[in-house]
Amino acid sequence: MGVYDQISGMVIGRFPRCVGLHEKDSLNMILDVALKGYKFPVITEFDMGHTDPILTIPIGAKVSINASKKNISLLENVTKV
């Protein structure tokens, strides 16, 4: 679909246990295949989405990603007053 050519990084939330990923189909293995040939930071197991604690990142929000620290920072105001 070409989306990997349009992004500078990826943040993936934690999956609930009921998803049932196994060693043979671990998230890292899936990402290795899906992202082959692409070089951008990827954060996994991030506290966002359907987790507790929960963080909501608005679609299209500009963020800075520090993958080694598993940290993101919003670069713009995403609320309207």
PDB file with SEQRES, HELIX, SHEET and CRYST1 records, atoms N, CA, C and O in Angstrom:
SEQRES   1 A   81  MET GLY VAL TYR ASP GLN ILE SER GLY MET VAL ILE GLY          
SEQRES   2 A   81  ARG PHE PRO ARG CYS VAL GLY LEU HIS GLU LYS ASP SER          
SEQRES   3 A   81  LEU ASN MET ILE LEU ASP VAL ALA LEU LYS GLY TYR LYS          
SEQRES   4 A   81  PHE PRO VAL ILE THR GLU PHE ASP MET GLY HIS THR ASP          
SEQRES   5 A   81  PRO ILE LEU THR ILE PRO ILE GLY ALA LYS VAL SER ILE          
SEQRES   6 A   81  ASN ALA SER LYS LYS ASN ILE SER LEU LEU GLU ASN VAL          
SEQRES   7 A   81  THR LYS VAL                                                  
HELIX    1 AA1 VAL A    3  ASP A    5  5                                   3    
HELIX    2 AA2 ARG A   17  VAL A   19  5                                   3    
HELIX    3 AA3 GLU A   23  ASP A   25  5                                   3    
HELIX    4 AA4 LEU A   27  ALA A   34  1                                   8    
SHEET    1 AA1 2 MET A  10  GLY A  13  0                                        
SHEET    2 AA1 2 VAL A  42  PHE A  46  1                                        
SHEET    1 AA2 2 VAL A  63  ASN A  66  0                                        
SHEET    2 AA2 2 ASN A  71  LEU A  74 -1                                        
CRYST1    1.000    1.000    1.000  90.00  90.00  90.00 P 1           1          
ATOM      1  N   MET A   1       0.817  -1.191   0.000  1.00  0.00           N  
ATOM      2  CA  MET A   1       0.000   0.000   0.000  1.00  0.00           C  
ATOM      3  C   MET A   1       0.861   1.255   0.000  1.00  0.00           C  
ATOM      4  O   MET A   1       0.337   2.349  -0.211  1.00  0.00           O  
ATOM      5  N   GLY A   2       2.162   1.135   0.229  1.00  0.00           N  
ATOM      6  CA  GLY A   2       3.045   2.285   0.159  1.00  0.00           C  
ATOM      7  C   GLY A   2       3.159   3.110   1.421  1.00  0.00           C  
ATOM      8  O   GLY A   2       3.852   4.128   1.422  1.00  0.00           O  
ATOM      9  N   VAL A   3       2.502   2.708   2.497  1.00  0.00           N  
ATOM     10  CA  VAL A   3       2.507   3.529   3.709  1.00  0.00           C  
ATOM     11  C   VAL A   3       3.908   3.614   4.325  1.00  0.00           C  
ATOM     12  O   VAL A   3       4.252   4.641   4.910  1.00  0.00           O  
ATOM     13  N   TYR A   4       4.714   2.570   4.207  1.00  0.00           N  
ATOM     14  CA  TYR A   4       6.057   2.599   4.803  1.00  0.00           C  
ATOM     15  C   TYR A   4       6.946   3.640   4.140  1.00  0.00           C  
ATOM     16  O   TYR A   4       7.918   4.093   4.745  1.00  0.00           O  
ATOM     17  N   ASP A   5       6.633   4.024   2.920  1.00  0.00           N  
ATOM     18  CA  ASP A   5       7.397   5.077   2.244  1.00  0.00           C  
ATOM     19  C   ASP A   5       6.989   6.462   2.725  1.00  0.00           C  
ATOM     20  O   ASP A   5       7.663   7.445   2.419  1.00  0.00           O  
ATOM     21  N   GLN A   6       5.903   6.550   3.467  1.00  0.00           N  
ATOM     22  CA  GLN A   6       5.372   7.842   3.898  1.00  0.00           C  
ATOM     23  C   GLN A   6       5.589   8.132   5.379  1.00  0.00           C  
ATOM     24  O   GLN A   6       5.251   9.220   5.847  1.00  0.00           O  
ATOM     25  N   ILE A   7       6.149   7.176   6.128  1.00  0.00           N  
ATOM     26  CA  ILE A   7       6.315   7.374   7.572  1.00  0.00           C  
ATOM     27  C   ILE A   7       7.791   7.412   7.941  1.00  0.00           C  
ATOM     28  O   ILE A   7       8.651   6.928   7.205  1.00  0.00           O  
ATOM     29  N   SER A   8       8.056   8.000   9.098  1.00  0.00           N  
ATOM     30  CA  SER A   8       9.430   8.111   9.601  1.00  0.00           C  
ATOM     31  C   SER A   8       9.653   7.251  10.831  1.00  0.00           C  
ATOM     32  O   SER A   8      10.775   7.164  11.328  1.00  0.00           O  
ATOM     33  N   GLY A   9       8.605   6.616  11.327  1.00  0.00           N  
ATOM     34  CA  GLY A   9       8.704   5.767  12.504  1.00  0.00           C  
ATOM     35  C   GLY A   9       7.382   5.065  12.754  1.00  0.00           C  
ATOM     36  O   GLY A   9       6.361   5.404  12.157  1.00  0.00           O  
ATOM     37  N   MET A  10       7.414   4.072  13.652  1.00  0.00           N  
ATOM     38  CA  MET A  10       6.216   3.296  13.944  1.00  0.00           C  
ATOM     39  C   MET A  10       6.140   3.020  15.438  1.00  0.00           C  
ATOM     40  O   MET A  10       7.141   2.674  16.065  1.00  0.00           O  
ATOM     41  N   VAL A  11       4.954   3.174  16.002  1.00  0.00           N  
ATOM     42  CA  VAL A  11       4.706   2.874  17.410  1.00  0.00           C  
ATOM     43  C   VAL A  11       3.576   1.847  17.464  1.00  0.00           C  
ATOM     44  O   VAL A  11       2.496   2.063  16.915  1.00  0.00           O  
ATOM     45  N   ILE A  12       3.847   0.724  18.137  1.00  0.00           N  
ATOM     46  CA  ILE A  12       2.872  -0.361  18.237  1.00  0.00           C  
ATOM     47  C   ILE A  12       2.558  -0.586  19.707  1.00  0.00           C  
ATOM     48  O   ILE A  12       3.468  -0.743  20.521  1.00  0.00           O  
ATOM     49  N   GLY A  13       1.287  -0.601  20.048  1.00  0.00           N  
ATOM     50  CA  GLY A  13       0.864  -0.816  21.423  1.00  0.00           C  
ATOM     51  C   GLY A  13       1.028  -2.258  21.865  1.00  0.00           C  
ATOM     52  O   GLY A  13       1.417  -3.128  21.085  1.00  0.00           O  
ATOM     53  N   ARG A  14       0.724  -2.492  23.132  1.00  0.00           N  
ATOM     54  CA  ARG A  14       0.776  -3.858  23.672  1.00  0.00           C  
ATOM     55  C   ARG A  14      -0.428  -4.638  23.185  1.00  0.00           C  
ATOM     56  O   ARG A  14      -1.529  -4.098  23.073  1.00  0.00           O  
ATOM     57  N   PHE A  15      -0.211  -5.913  22.896  1.00  0.00           N  
ATOM     58  CA  PHE A  15      -1.301  -6.793  22.499  1.00  0.00           C  
ATOM     59  C   PHE A  15      -1.852  -7.494  23.735  1.00  0.00           C  
ATOM     60  O   PHE A  15      -1.086  -7.909  24.604  1.00  0.00           O  
ATOM     61  N   PRO A  16      -3.169  -7.631  23.819  1.00  0.00           N  
ATOM     62  CA  PRO A  16      -3.735  -8.396  24.934  1.00  0.00           C  
ATOM     63  C   PRO A  16      -3.291  -9.859  24.836  1.00  0.00           C  
ATOM     64  O   PRO A  16      -3.022 -10.363  23.745  1.00  0.00           O  
ATOM     65  N   ARG A  17      -3.220 -10.525  25.977  1.00  0.00           N  
ATOM     66  CA  ARG A  17      -2.811 -11.935  25.993  1.00  0.00           C  
ATOM     67  C   ARG A  17      -3.690 -12.801  25.111  1.00  0.00           C  
ATOM     68  O   ARG A  17      -3.227 -13.802  24.562  1.00  0.00           O  
ATOM     69  N   CYS A  18      -4.947 -12.427  24.971  1.00  0.00           N  
ATOM     70  CA  CYS A  18      -5.874 -13.247  24.190  1.00  0.00           C  
ATOM     71  C   CYS A  18      -5.501 -13.295  22.706  1.00  0.00           C  
ATOM     72  O   CYS A  18      -6.005 -14.148  21.975  1.00  0.00           O  
ATOM     73  N   VAL A  19      -4.622 -12.388  22.248  1.00  0.00           N  
ATOM     74  CA  VAL A  19      -4.183 -12.432  20.856  1.00  0.00           C  
ATOM     75  C   VAL A  19      -3.441 -13.735  20.601  1.00  0.00           C  
ATOM     76  O   VAL A  19      -3.564 -14.319  19.524  1.00  0.00           O  
ATOM     77  N   GLY A  20      -2.673 -14.195  21.579  1.00  0.00           N  
ATOM     78  CA  GLY A  20      -2.041 -15.499  21.509  1.00  0.00           C  
ATOM     79  C   GLY A  20      -0.880 -15.624  20.546  1.00  0.00           C  
ATOM     80  O   GLY A  20      -0.745 -16.652  19.881  1.00  0.00           O  
ATOM     81  N   LEU A  21      -0.028 -14.597  20.449  1.00  0.00           N  
ATOM     82  CA  LEU A  21       1.169 -14.736  19.625  1.00  0.00           C  
ATOM     83  C   LEU A  21       2.072 -15.796  20.235  1.00  0.00           C  
ATOM     84  O   LEU A  21       2.270 -15.824  21.450  1.00  0.00           O  
ATOM     85  N   HIS A  22       2.617 -16.666  19.400  1.00  0.00           N  
ATOM     86  CA  HIS A  22       3.497 -17.732  19.847  1.00  0.00           C  
ATOM     87  C   HIS A  22       4.918 -17.467  19.370  1.00  0.00           C  
ATOM     88  O   HIS A  22       5.149 -16.558  18.571  1.00  0.00           O  
ATOM     89  N   GLU A  23       5.864 -18.253  19.854  1.00  0.00           N  
ATOM     90  CA  GLU A  23       7.263 -18.096  19.461  1.00  0.00           C  
ATOM     91  C   GLU A  23       7.419 -18.115  17.941  1.00  0.00           C  
ATOM     92  O   GLU A  23       8.185 -17.328  17.385  1.00  0.00           O  
ATOM     93  N   LYS A  24       6.688 -19.022  17.264  1.00  0.00           N  
ATOM     94  CA  LYS A  24       6.837 -19.147  15.813  1.00  0.00           C  
ATOM     95  C   LYS A  24       6.246 -17.963  15.050  1.00  0.00           C  
ATOM     96  O   LYS A  24       6.574 -17.766  13.880  1.00  0.00           O  
ATOM     97  N   ASP A  25       5.394 -17.181  15.681  1.00  0.00           N  
ATOM     98  CA  ASP A  25       4.825 -16.012  15.021  1.00  0.00           C  
ATOM     99  C   ASP A  25       4.901 -14.784  15.933  1.00  0.00           C  
ATOM    100  O   ASP A  25       3.934 -14.032  16.054  1.00  0.00           O  
ATOM    101  N   SER A  26       6.044 -14.590  16.563  1.00  0.00           N  
ATOM    102  CA  SER A  26       6.208 -13.465  17.483  1.00  0.00           C  
ATOM    103  C   SER A  26       6.121 -12.141  16.725  1.00  0.00           C  
ATOM    104  O   SER A  26       6.338 -12.097  15.514  1.00  0.00           O  
ATOM    105  N   LEU A  27       5.808 -11.087  17.430  1.00  0.00           N  
ATOM    106  CA  LEU A  27       5.704  -9.766  16.826  1.00  0.00           C  
ATOM    107  C   LEU A  27       7.008  -9.381  16.150  1.00  0.00           C  
ATOM    108  O   LEU A  27       6.994  -8.840  15.044  1.00  0.00           O  
ATOM    109  N   ASN A  28       8.138  -9.651  16.797  1.00  0.00           N  
ATOM    110  CA  ASN A  28       9.428  -9.301  16.195  1.00  0.00           C  
ATOM    111  C   ASN A  28       9.646 -10.031  14.877  1.00  0.00           C  
ATOM    112  O   ASN A  28      10.172  -9.446  13.930  1.00  0.00           O  
ATOM    113  N   MET A  29       9.256 -11.283  14.802  1.00  0.00           N  
ATOM    114  CA  MET A  29       9.406 -12.032  13.553  1.00  0.00           C  
ATOM    115  C   MET A  29       8.490 -11.461  12.466  1.00  0.00           C  
ATOM    116  O   MET A  29       8.889 -11.353  11.306  1.00  0.00           O  
ATOM    117  N   ILE A  30       7.280 -11.102  12.842  1.00  0.00           N  
ATOM    118  CA  ILE A  30       6.346 -10.515  11.885  1.00  0.00           C  
ATOM    119  C   ILE A  30       6.886  -9.182  11.373  1.00  0.00           C  
ATOM    120  O   ILE A  30       6.828  -8.904  10.175  1.00  0.00           O  
ATOM    121  N   LEU A  31       7.413  -8.357  12.283  1.00  0.00           N  
ATOM    122  CA  LEU A  31       7.971  -7.068  11.881  1.00  0.00           C  
ATOM    123  C   LEU A  31       9.206  -7.231  11.004  1.00  0.00           C  
ATOM    124  O   LEU A  31       9.398  -6.465  10.060  1.00  0.00           O  
ATOM    125  N   ASP A  32      10.041  -8.213  11.302  1.00  0.00           N  
ATOM    126  CA  ASP A  32      11.225  -8.460  10.468  1.00  0.00           C  
ATOM    127  C   ASP A  32      10.832  -8.705   9.016  1.00  0.00           C  
ATOM    128  O   ASP A  32      11.486  -8.212   8.098  1.00  0.00           O  
ATOM    129  N   VAL A  33       9.769  -9.461   8.815  1.00  0.00           N  
ATOM    130  CA  VAL A  33       9.304  -9.757   7.456  1.00  0.00           C  
ATOM    131  C   VAL A  33       8.620  -8.528   6.844  1.00  0.00           C  
ATOM    132  O   VAL A  33       8.917  -8.146   5.711  1.00  0.00           O  
ATOM    133  N   ALA A  34       7.706  -7.914   7.599  1.00  0.00           N  
ATOM    134  CA  ALA A  34       6.907  -6.805   7.076  1.00  0.00           C  
ATOM    135  C   ALA A  34       7.739  -5.558   6.772  1.00  0.00           C  
ATOM    136  O   ALA A  34       7.414  -4.800   5.857  1.00  0.00           O  
ATOM    137  N   LEU A  35       8.815  -5.344   7.542  1.00  0.00           N  
ATOM    138  CA  LEU A  35       9.604  -4.116   7.397  1.00  0.00           C  
ATOM    139  C   LEU A  35      10.923  -4.332   6.667  1.00  0.00           C  
ATOM    140  O   LEU A  35      11.784  -3.452   6.671  1.00  0.00           O  
ATOM    141  N   LYS A  36      11.090  -5.493   6.041  1.00  0.00           N  
ATOM    142  CA  LYS A  36      12.339  -5.790   5.347  1.00  0.00           C  
ATOM    143  C   LYS A  36      12.625  -4.716   4.292  1.00  0.00           C  
ATOM    144  O   LYS A  36      11.785  -4.425   3.440  1.00  0.00           O  
ATOM    145  N   GLY A  37      13.823  -4.136   4.367  1.00  0.00           N  
ATOM    146  CA  GLY A  37      14.218  -3.101   3.425  1.00  0.00           C  
ATOM    147  C   GLY A  37      13.909  -1.688   3.874  1.00  0.00           C  
ATOM    148  O   GLY A  37      14.295  -0.733   3.200  1.00  0.00           O  
ATOM    149  N   TYR A  38      13.219  -1.532   4.998  1.00  0.00           N  
ATOM    150  CA  TYR A  38      12.880  -0.202   5.520  1.00  0.00           C  
ATOM    151  C   TYR A  38      13.714   0.086   6.753  1.00  0.00           C  
ATOM    152  O   TYR A  38      13.994  -0.811   7.549  1.00  0.00           O  
ATOM    153  N   LYS A  39      14.109   1.338   6.906  1.00  0.00           N  
ATOM    154  CA  LYS A  39      14.916   1.757   8.050  1.00  0.00           C  
ATOM    155  C   LYS A  39      14.243   2.945   8.724  1.00  0.00           C  
ATOM    156  O   LYS A  39      14.390   4.082   8.275  1.00  0.00           O  
ATOM    157  N   PHE A  40      13.515   2.687   9.786  1.00  0.00           N  
ATOM    158  CA  PHE A  40      12.961   3.745  10.627  1.00  0.00           C  
ATOM    159  C   PHE A  40      12.769   3.165  12.021  1.00  0.00           C  
ATOM    160  O   PHE A  40      12.658   1.949  12.182  1.00  0.00           O  
ATOM    161  N   PRO A  41      12.730   4.040  13.039  1.00  0.00           N  
ATOM    162  CA  PRO A  41      12.584   3.544  14.408  1.00  0.00           C  
ATOM    163  C   PRO A  41      11.217   2.906  14.629  1.00  0.00           C  
ATOM    164  O   PRO A  41      10.202   3.374  14.112  1.00  0.00           O  
ATOM    165  N   VAL A  42      11.215   1.826  15.410  1.00  0.00           N  
ATOM    166  CA  VAL A  42       9.984   1.127  15.758  1.00  0.00           C  
ATOM    167  C   VAL A  42       9.961   0.916  17.265  1.00  0.00           C  
ATOM    168  O   VAL A  42      10.910   0.381  17.838  1.00  0.00           O  
ATOM    169  N   ILE A  43       8.882   1.335  17.898  1.00  0.00           N  
ATOM    170  CA  ILE A  43       8.674   1.089  19.323  1.00  0.00           C  
ATOM    171  C   ILE A  43       7.546   0.068  19.443  1.00  0.00           C  
ATOM    172  O   ILE A  43       6.480   0.249  18.854  1.00  0.00           O  
ATOM    173  N   THR A  44       7.772  -0.994  20.196  1.00  0.00           N  
ATOM    174  CA  THR A  44       6.732  -1.997  20.431  1.00  0.00           C  
ATOM    175  C   THR A  44       6.405  -2.041  21.922  1.00  0.00           C  
ATOM    176  O   THR A  44       7.145  -1.518  22.755  1.00  0.00           O  
ATOM    177  N   GLU A  45       5.283  -2.676  22.235  1.00  0.00           N  
ATOM    178  CA  GLU A  45       4.846  -2.815  23.624  1.00  0.00           C  
ATOM    179  C   GLU A  45       4.630  -1.457  24.297  1.00  0.00           C  
ATOM    180  O   GLU A  45       4.889  -1.308  25.491  1.00  0.00           O  
ATOM    181  N   PHE A  46       4.162  -0.476  23.540  1.00  0.00           N  
ATOM    182  CA  PHE A  46       3.949   0.875  24.054  1.00  0.00           C  
ATOM    183  C   PHE A  46       2.593   0.949  24.749  1.00  0.00           C  
ATOM    184  O   PHE A  46       1.632   0.329  24.294  1.00  0.00           O  
ATOM    185  N   ASP A  47       2.505   1.699  25.843  1.00  0.00           N  
ATOM    186  CA  ASP A  47       1.256   1.840  26.600  1.00  0.00           C  
ATOM    187  C   ASP A  47       0.288   2.778  25.889  1.00  0.00           C  
ATOM    188  O   ASP A  47       0.119   3.931  26.284  1.00  0.00           O  
ATOM    189  N   MET A  48      -0.336   2.272  24.848  1.00  0.00           N  
ATOM    190  CA  MET A  48      -1.350   3.030  24.118  1.00  0.00           C  
ATOM    191  C   MET A  48      -2.358   2.045  23.564  1.00  0.00           C  
ATOM    192  O   MET A  48      -2.103   0.842  23.515  1.00  0.00           O  
ATOM    193  N   GLY A  49      -3.475   2.546  23.156  1.00  0.00           N  
ATOM    194  CA  GLY A  49      -4.507   1.675  22.618  1.00  0.00           C  
ATOM    195  C   GLY A  49      -5.359   1.115  23.742  1.00  0.00           C  
ATOM    196  O   GLY A  49      -5.797   1.853  24.625  1.00  0.00           O  
ATOM    197  N   HIS A  50      -5.592  -0.183  23.709  1.00  0.00           N  
ATOM    198  CA  HIS A  50      -6.465  -0.832  24.692  1.00  0.00           C  
ATOM    199  C   HIS A  50      -5.634  -1.428  25.817  1.00  0.00           C  
ATOM    200  O   HIS A  50      -5.636  -2.644  26.012  1.00  0.00           O  
ATOM    201  N   THR A  51      -4.923  -0.584  26.560  1.00  0.00           N  
ATOM    202  CA  THR A  51      -4.052  -1.034  27.643  1.00  0.00           C  
ATOM    203  C   THR A  51      -4.344  -0.235  28.900  1.00  0.00           C  
ATOM    204  O   THR A  51      -5.152   0.694  28.890  1.00  0.00           O  
ATOM    205  N   ASP A  52      -3.693  -0.600  29.953  1.00  0.00           N  
ATOM    206  CA  ASP A  52      -3.783   0.145  31.209  1.00  0.00           C  
ATOM    207  C   ASP A  52      -2.373   0.250  31.774  1.00  0.00           C  
ATOM    208  O   ASP A  52      -1.825  -0.778  32.171  1.00  0.00           O  
ATOM    209  N   PRO A  53      -1.755   1.413  31.836  1.00  0.00           N  
ATOM    210  CA  PRO A  53      -2.316   2.736  31.523  1.00  0.00           C  
ATOM    211  C   PRO A  53      -2.545   2.878  30.018  1.00  0.00           C  
ATOM    212  O   PRO A  53      -2.012   2.119  29.208  1.00  0.00           O  
ATOM    213  N   ILE A  54      -3.351   3.870  29.679  1.00  0.00           N  
ATOM    214  CA  ILE A  54      -3.716   4.068  28.281  1.00  0.00           C  
ATOM    215  C   ILE A  54      -3.311   5.468  27.838  1.00  0.00           C  
ATOM    216  O   ILE A  54      -3.483   6.439  28.575  1.00  0.00           O  
ATOM    217  N   LEU A  55      -2.779   5.559  26.643  1.00  0.00           N  
ATOM    218  CA  LEU A  55      -2.429   6.839  26.045  1.00  0.00           C  
ATOM    219  C   LEU A  55      -3.085   6.879  24.679  1.00  0.00           C  
ATOM    220  O   LEU A  55      -3.001   5.915  23.918  1.00  0.00           O  
ATOM    221  N   THR A  56      -3.727   7.970  24.371  1.00  0.00           N  
ATOM    222  CA  THR A  56      -4.333   8.134  23.063  1.00  0.00           C  
ATOM    223  C   THR A  56      -3.486   9.101  22.259  1.00  0.00           C  
ATOM    224  O   THR A  56      -3.205  10.216  22.700  1.00  0.00           O  
ATOM    225  N   ILE A  57      -3.085   8.668  21.083  1.00  0.00           N  
ATOM    226  CA  ILE A  57      -2.343   9.526  20.162  1.00  0.00           C  
ATOM    227  C   ILE A  57      -3.258   9.777  18.971  1.00  0.00           C  
ATOM    228  O   ILE A  57      -3.598   8.843  18.246  1.00  0.00           O  
ATOM    229  N   PRO A  58      -3.659  11.017  18.763  1.00  0.00           N  
ATOM    230  CA  PRO A  58      -4.556  11.308  17.643  1.00  0.00           C  
ATOM    231  C   PRO A  58      -3.925  10.928  16.301  1.00  0.00           C  
ATOM    232  O   PRO A  58      -2.730  11.137  16.091  1.00  0.00           O  
ATOM    233  N   ILE A  59      -4.720  10.380  15.410  1.00  0.00           N  
ATOM    234  CA  ILE A  59      -4.244  10.034  14.074  1.00  0.00           C  
ATOM    235  C   ILE A  59      -3.741  11.298  13.393  1.00  0.00           C  
ATOM    236  O   ILE A  59      -4.422  12.323  13.376  1.00  0.00           O  
ATOM    237  N   GLY A  60      -2.557  11.209  12.840  1.00  0.00           N  
ATOM    238  CA  GLY A  60      -1.974  12.334  12.132  1.00  0.00           C  
ATOM    239  C   GLY A  60      -1.168  13.275  13.006  1.00  0.00           C  
ATOM    240  O   GLY A  60      -0.575  14.225  12.494  1.00  0.00           O  
ATOM    241  N   ALA A  61      -1.128  13.039  14.316  1.00  0.00           N  
ATOM    242  CA  ALA A  61      -0.350  13.906  15.206  1.00  0.00           C  
ATOM    243  C   ALA A  61       1.132  13.757  14.915  1.00  0.00           C  
ATOM    244  O   ALA A  61       1.614  12.648  14.684  1.00  0.00           O  
ATOM    245  N   LYS A  62       1.849  14.858  14.925  1.00  0.00           N  
ATOM    246  CA  LYS A  62       3.294  14.820  14.717  1.00  0.00           C  
ATOM    247  C   LYS A  62       3.967  14.545  16.056  1.00  0.00           C  
ATOM    248  O   LYS A  62       3.707  15.228  17.047  1.00  0.00           O  
ATOM    249  N   VAL A  63       4.835  13.535  16.072  1.00  0.00           N  
ATOM    250  CA  VAL A  63       5.541  13.152  17.285  1.00  0.00           C  
ATOM    251  C   VAL A  63       7.012  12.939  16.987  1.00  0.00           C  
ATOM    252  O   VAL A  63       7.404  12.717  15.841  1.00  0.00           O  
ATOM    253  N   SER A  64       7.809  13.007  18.021  1.00  0.00           N  
ATOM    254  CA  SER A  64       9.222  12.641  17.958  1.00  0.00           C  
ATOM    255  C   SER A  64       9.352  11.283  18.637  1.00  0.00           C  
ATOM    256  O   SER A  64       8.785  11.066  19.708  1.00  0.00           O  
ATOM    257  N   ILE A  65      10.097  10.370  18.018  1.00  0.00           N  
ATOM    258  CA  ILE A  65      10.237   9.015  18.536  1.00  0.00           C  
ATOM    259  C   ILE A  65      11.677   8.764  18.959  1.00  0.00           C  
ATOM    260  O   ILE A  65      12.610   9.004  18.193  1.00  0.00           O  
ATOM    261  N   ASN A  66      11.851   8.276  20.191  1.00  0.00           N  
ATOM    262  CA  ASN A  66      13.151   7.806  20.660  1.00  0.00           C  
ATOM    263  C   ASN A  66      12.984   6.312  20.938  1.00  0.00           C  
ATOM    264  O   ASN A  66      12.553   5.921  22.023  1.00  0.00           O  
ATOM    265  N   ALA A  67      13.325   5.486  19.956  1.00  0.00           N  
ATOM    266  CA  ALA A  67      13.080   4.044  20.061  1.00  0.00           C  
ATOM    267  C   ALA A  67      13.937   3.394  21.138  1.00  0.00           C  
ATOM    268  O   ALA A  67      13.491   2.443  21.781  1.00  0.00           O  
ATOM    269  N   SER A  68      15.153   3.882  21.349  1.00  0.00           N  
ATOM    270  CA  SER A  68      16.018   3.255  22.356  1.00  0.00           C  
ATOM    271  C   SER A  68      15.474   3.463  23.767  1.00  0.00           C  
ATOM    272  O   SER A  68      15.667   2.608  24.631  1.00  0.00           O  
ATOM    273  N   LYS A  69      14.800   4.582  24.012  1.00  0.00           N  
ATOM    274  CA  LYS A  69      14.204   4.851  25.322  1.00  0.00           C  
ATOM    275  C   LYS A  69      12.723   4.496  25.367  1.00  0.00           C  
ATOM    276  O   LYS A  69      12.086   4.638  26.411  1.00  0.00           O  
ATOM    277  N   LYS A  70      12.159   4.030  24.231  1.00  0.00           N  
ATOM    278  CA  LYS A  70      10.722   3.747  24.116  1.00  0.00           C  
ATOM    279  C   LYS A  70       9.909   4.947  24.570  1.00  0.00           C  
ATOM    280  O   LYS A  70       9.040   4.843  25.436  1.00  0.00           O  
ATOM    281  N   ASN A  71      10.213   6.096  23.961  1.00  0.00           N  
ATOM    282  CA  ASN A  71       9.615   7.353  24.366  1.00  0.00           C  
ATOM    283  C   ASN A  71       9.122   8.098  23.136  1.00  0.00           C  
ATOM    284  O   ASN A  71       9.783   8.099  22.098  1.00  0.00           O  
ATOM    285  N   ILE A  72       7.964   8.731  23.253  1.00  0.00           N  
ATOM    286  CA  ILE A  72       7.493   9.635  22.196  1.00  0.00           C  
ATOM    287  C   ILE A  72       7.121  10.965  22.828  1.00  0.00           C  
ATOM    288  O   ILE A  72       6.728  11.032  23.993  1.00  0.00           O  
ATOM    289  N   SER A  73       7.250  12.013  22.043  1.00  0.00           N  
ATOM    290  CA  SER A  73       6.873  13.368  22.481  1.00  0.00           C  
ATOM    291  C   SER A  73       5.992  13.992  21.419  1.00  0.00           C  
ATOM    292  O   SER A  73       6.330  13.975  20.235  1.00  0.00           O  
ATOM    293  N   LEU A  74       4.862  14.544  21.838  1.00  0.00           N  
ATOM    294  CA  LEU A  74       3.999  15.271  20.898  1.00  0.00           C  
ATOM    295  C   LEU A  74       4.697  16.543  20.484  1.00  0.00           C  
ATOM    296  O   LEU A  74       5.252  17.245  21.329  1.00  0.00           O  
ATOM    297  N   LEU A  75       4.682  16.857  19.198  1.00  0.00           N  
ATOM    298  CA  LEU A  75       5.343  18.042  18.682  1.00  0.00           C  
ATOM    299  C   LEU A  75       4.366  19.167  18.363  1.00  0.00           C  
ATOM    300  O   LEU A  75       4.767  20.232  17.892  1.00  0.00           O  
ATOM    301  N   GLU A  76       3.095  18.930  18.618  1.00  0.00           N  
ATOM    302  CA  GLU A  76       2.094  19.951  18.329  1.00  0.00           C  
ATOM    303  C   GLU A  76       0.931  19.814  19.304  1.00  0.00           C  
ATOM    304  O   GLU A  76       0.732  18.768  19.922  1.00  0.00           O  
ATOM    305  N   ASN A  77       0.172  20.893  19.425  1.00  0.00           N  
ATOM    306  CA  ASN A  77      -1.021  20.869  20.259  1.00  0.00           C  
ATOM    307  C   ASN A  77      -2.093  20.075  19.506  1.00  0.00           C  
ATOM    308  O   ASN A  77      -2.431  20.409  18.370  1.00  0.00           O  
ATOM    309  N   VAL A  78      -2.616  19.043  20.129  1.00  0.00           N  
ATOM    310  CA  VAL A  78      -3.590  18.191  19.447  1.00  0.00           C  
ATOM    311  C   VAL A  78      -5.006  18.376  19.969  1.00  0.00           C  
ATOM    312  O   VAL A  78      -5.914  17.640  19.581  1.00  0.00           O  
ATOM    313  N   THR A  79      -5.197  19.351  20.843  1.00  0.00           N  
ATOM    314  CA  THR A  79      -6.541  19.633  21.350  1.00  0.00           C  
ATOM    315  C   THR A  79      -6.990  20.997  20.851  1.00  0.00           C  
ATOM    316  O   THR A  79      -6.174  21.886  20.609  1.00  0.00           O  
ATOM    317  N   LYS A  80      -8.278  21.145  20.703  1.00  0.00           N  
ATOM    318  CA  LYS A  80      -8.846  22.436  20.315  1.00  0.00           C  
ATOM    319  C   LYS A  80      -9.629  22.988  21.477  1.00  0.00           C  
ATOM    320  O   LYS A  80     -10.359  22.260  22.149  1.00  0.00           O  
ATOM    321  N   VAL A  81      -9.479  24.259  21.710  1.00  0.00           N  
ATOM    322  CA  VAL A  81     -10.156  24.916  22.823  1.00  0.00           C  
ATOM    323  C   VAL A  81     -11.369  25.638  22.322  1.00  0.00           C  
ATOM    324  O   VAL A  81     -12.085  26.261  23.106  1.00  0.00           O  
TER     325      VAL A  81                                                      
END                                                                             
